[in-house]
């Protein structure tokens, strides 16, 4: 089965669960973002291009399901998927702490970028209250990425995991 046929249902399921069940839930002062964690796990397992494409599709799906600003979540999740994939292809390959570090960093970056993007769009909802749950959410993401990544790896299996690059070669 091709990589796309395995990633698409995984991302779709994560988007539906995020919008219908997880959104607005608070655990230990933070809000879990199952969709972002799924995008990070897919990007770490399959690479930056797969991470960016799955992030774009997931973001577009969430924007349509929530009737939000079209392209808002697409932009954020595309960038998160790409950078998580790049980290997985280069610095993070083979390191046990890579998923937790990536989930923590991407939660903080996406939270700050969402606040900045809301401000640039002129939304009145931007306030200092947006920054309060950011670190607890990031710590929660660093813990929750472990079962999410195991589930994603089980679906994607070893045949679809991106092969690590050897490094940069000068010609």
Secondary structure, DSSP 4 states (H G I P E B T S, - for coil): --HHHHHHHHHHHHHHHIIIIITT--BTTB---HHHHHHHHHHHHH-HHHHHHHHHHHHHHHHHHHT--TTHHHHHHHHHHHHHHHHHHTTTTT-TTHHHHHHHHHHHHHHHHHHHHHHHHT-TT-STHHHHTHHHHHHHHHHHHHHHHHHHHHHHTGGGSPPPP------
